[in-house]
Amino acid sequence: MNLSLERTIENFQRDLDPAGEVEAWEHMVSAVNKALDTLGKRDVPVKKQVFTTVLGLANGGYESILDQVQAGQLSPEIVTAVAEAMRDAVPSVTVSDVEVE
């Protein structure tokens, strides 16, 4: 599904928790960068597979990712690097995130 930039901005403006949405995207960007660093590759096909895998896992599409690996559409090496990167990617914490008791 291709959304225009205008539609994407409109969707963000309607979000009830924009800070949470931004944090989720920051986590995904961090995972993409970590996975690419682990793989040591930056060519376009690898970047596309990494991003697709991050997005799929972030949206709970575990079965779809597994199906794509079994069908030879996704590299097991890339999926492993992404899964580890998503596990290890730590979103930033701001002072407002800390609860005072």
C-alpha positions in Angstrom: 0.0 0.0 0.0 1.5 3.3 -1.1 0.3 6.4 0.8 1.0 9.9 -0.3 3.1 12.1 1.9 0.1 14.3 2.5 -2.0 11.3 3.6 0.8 10.0 5.9 1.1 13.4 7.6 -2.7 13.5 8.0 -2.6 10.0 9.6 0.1 11.2 12.1 -2.0 14.3 12.9 -5.0 12.1 13.8 -2.9 9.9 16.0 -4.1 9.9 19.7 -0.6 9.1 21.0 1.8 10.9 18.6 4.7 10.5 21.1 4.2 6.8 21.2 4.1 6.6 17.4 7.3 8.6 17.1 8.9 6.3 19.7 7.8 3.2 17.8 9.3 4.6 14.5 12.5 5.6 16.3 12.8 2.0 17.6 12.3 0.6 14.1 14.9 3.0 12.6 17.4 2.0 15.3 16.7 -1.7 14.5 17.1 -1.2 10.7 20.5 0.5 11.3 21.6 -2.2 13.8 20.7 -5.0 11.4 22.5 -3.3 8.5 25.6 -2.8 10.6 25.4 -6.5 11.7 25.0 -7.7 8.1 27.7 -5.3 6.9 25.7 -4.7 3.7 24.1 -1.6 2.4 22.9 -2.5 -1.1 19.3 -1.7 -2.0 17.9 -5.2 -2.0 19.2 -5.9 1.4 17.9 -2.5 2.7 14.5 -3.4 1.4 14.4 -6.8 3.0 15.6 -5.4 6.3 13.0 -2.6 6.3 10.2 -5.0 5.2 11.2 -7.4 8.0 11.4 -4.7 10.6 8.0 -3.4 9.6 6.5 -6.9 9.5 7.8 -7.9 12.9 6.8 -4.5 14.4 3.2 -5.1 13.2 3.1 -8.6 14.5 3.4 -10.4 11.2 5.6 -13.2 12.5 3.8 -15.9 10.5 4.0 -13.9 7.3 7.8 -13.4 7.8 8.2 -17.1 8.5 6.2 -18.0 5.3 8.4 -15.6 3.3 11.6 -17.3 4.6 10.2 -20.7 3.8 9.3 -19.6 0.3 12.8 -18.2 -0.2 11.6 -14.6 -0.5 13.4 -13.5 2.7 16.9 -14.4 3.8 17.1 -16.2 7.1 20.3 -14.3 7.8 18.5 -11.0 7.4 15.5 -12.1 9.5 17.9 -13.2 12.3 19.8 -9.9 12.2 16.6 -8.0 12.3 15.1 -10.0 15.2 18.3 -9.5 17.2 18.4 -5.8 16.3 14.8 -5.3 17.3 15.4 -7.1 20.6 18.5 -4.9 21.3 17.3 -1.6 20.0 16.5 0.6 22.9 14.2 3.6 22.5 15.4 6.8 24.0 14.1 7.7 27.4 13.3 11.3 28.4 12.9 12.8 31.8 9.1 12.9 31.3 9.1 9.1 30.9 10.4 8.6 34.4 7.7 8.3 37.1 8.3 9.9 40.5 7.0 8.0 43.5 
